[in-house]
Amino acid sequence: MKQLIYCSNPFGFDRAMLAGILVGARRNNARDDVTGALICRHDLYLQLIEGAAPAIDALYARILRDDRHSSVRLLLSDNVETRMFPEWSMLDDEMPSMAWSPAEVQAGAVEAAPASALREIFERIATIARERTTPVV
Ligand SMILES: Cc1cc2nc3c(=O)[nH]c(=O)nc-3n(C[C@H](O)[C@H](O)[C@H](O)COP(=O)(O)O)c2cc1C
């Protein structure tokens, strides 16, 4: 299974546009057995997508062409055994606790982050999402 992380610059970021992206993403991803998470804030999209390699390659090609963002940069591409977001066709997160300030993002902190740090950001989101949806027994 392929797992890929990229970042990009939102073009005209607002709530309506984000909602539109998520509705389409969840529909397509459910169809294509793709899962993942999209971290979003006004100055950054950071997305993890995972699934069968042909589905991920096709999705990334569509994402590269999308004019709702610019400067799409591939940060990580890996073969993995297990999904990080098995229950989410596309989890969204506004990263209230994200480590980087706008100035750091501007200066290239995301591109400079090691793969382990990128993974850790998504692991944290996955853990929070699981805790939110798992009933306490
Ligand atoms: C930040 C961002 C994230 C996106 N994530 C997904 C996604 O996870 N799945 C998806 O199918 N499309 C996603 N899209 C939309 C694609 O770029 C593309 O518009 C869409 O897949 C085309 O779908 P359609 O052929 O149904 O029109 C994303 C777009 C942006 C800007």
The ligand as an SDF file (V2000), in Angstrom:
LIG
                    3D

 31 33  0  0  0  0  0  0  0  0999 V2000
   -6.0070   20.4120   -0.6900 C   0  0  0  0  0  0  0  0  0  0  0  0
   -6.7900   19.4940   -1.5770 C   0  0  0  0  0  0  0  0  0  0  0  0
   -7.0270   18.1770   -1.1710 C   0  0  0  0  0  0  0  0  0  0  0  0
   -7.7650   17.3030   -1.9700 C   0  0  0  0  0  0  0  0  0  0  0  0
   -7.9510   16.0080   -1.5630 N   0  0  0  0  0  0  0  0  0  0  0  0
   -8.6260   15.1530   -2.3530 C   0  0  0  0  0  0  0  0  0  0  0  0
   -8.8330   13.8030   -1.9640 C   0  0  0  0  0  0  0  0  0  0  0  0
   -8.4190   13.3480   -0.8900 O   0  0  0  0  0  0  0  0  0  0  0  0
   -9.5360   13.0000   -2.8180 N   0  0  0  0  0  0  0  0  0  0  0  0
  -10.0320   13.4380   -4.0120 C   0  0  0  0  0  0  0  0  0  0  0  0
  -10.6330   12.6540   -4.7340 O   0  0  0  0  0  0  0  0  0  0  0  0
   -9.8510   14.7110   -4.3920 N   0  0  0  0  0  0  0  0  0  0  0  0
   -9.1690   15.5860   -3.5980 C   0  0  0  0  0  0  0  0  0  0  0  0
   -9.0040   16.8830   -4.0010 N   0  0  0  0  0  0  0  0  0  0  0  0
   -9.6430   17.3110   -5.2440 C   0  0  0  0  0  0  0  0  0  0  0  0
   -8.8580   16.9170   -6.4720 C   0  0  0  0  0  0  0  0  0  0  0  0
   -7.8310   17.8420   -6.6700 O   0  0  0  0  0  0  0  0  0  0  0  0
   -9.7740   16.8940   -7.7010 C   0  0  0  0  0  0  0  0  0  0  0  0
  -10.3850   18.1390   -7.8730 O   0  0  0  0  0  0  0  0  0  0  0  0
  -10.8650   15.8630   -7.5930 C   0  0  0  0  0  0  0  0  0  0  0  0
  -10.3600   14.6210   -7.1700 O   0  0  0  0  0  0  0  0  0  0  0  0
  -11.5410   15.6940   -8.9540 C   0  0  0  0  0  0  0  0  0  0  0  0
  -12.6410   14.9390   -8.7300 O   0  0  0  0  0  0  0  0  0  0  0  0
  -13.7450   14.7390   -9.8480 P   0  0  0  0  0  0  0  0  0  0  0  0
  -13.0270   14.0050  -10.9420 O   0  0  0  0  0  0  0  0  0  0  0  0
  -14.7840   13.9570   -9.1310 O   0  0  0  0  0  0  0  0  0  0  0  0
  -14.1720   16.1200  -10.2490 O   0  0  0  0  0  0  0  0  0  0  0  0
   -8.2670   17.7560   -3.2090 C   0  0  0  0  0  0  0  0  0  0  0  0
   -8.0350   19.0810   -3.6020 C   0  0  0  0  0  0  0  0  0  0  0  0
   -7.3130   19.9450   -2.8080 C   0  0  0  0  0  0  0  0  0  0  0  0
   -7.0750   21.3570   -3.2570 C   0  0  0  0  0  0  0  0  0  0  0  0
  1  2  1  0
  2  3  1  0
  2 30  2  0
  3  4  2  0
  4  5  1  0
  4 28  1  0
  5  6  2  0
  6  7  1  0
  6 13  1  0
  7  8  2  0
  7  9  1  0
  9 10  1  0
 10 11  2  0
 10 12  1  0
 12 13  2  0
 13 14  1  0
 14 15  1  0
 14 28  1  0
 15 16  1  0
 16 17  1  0
 16 18  1  0
 18 19  1  0
 18 20  1  0
 20 21  1  0
 20 22  1  0
 22 23  1  0
 23 24  1  0
 24 25  2  0
 24 26  1  0
 24 27  1  0
 28 29  2  0
 29 30  1  0
 30 31  1  0
M  END
$$$$
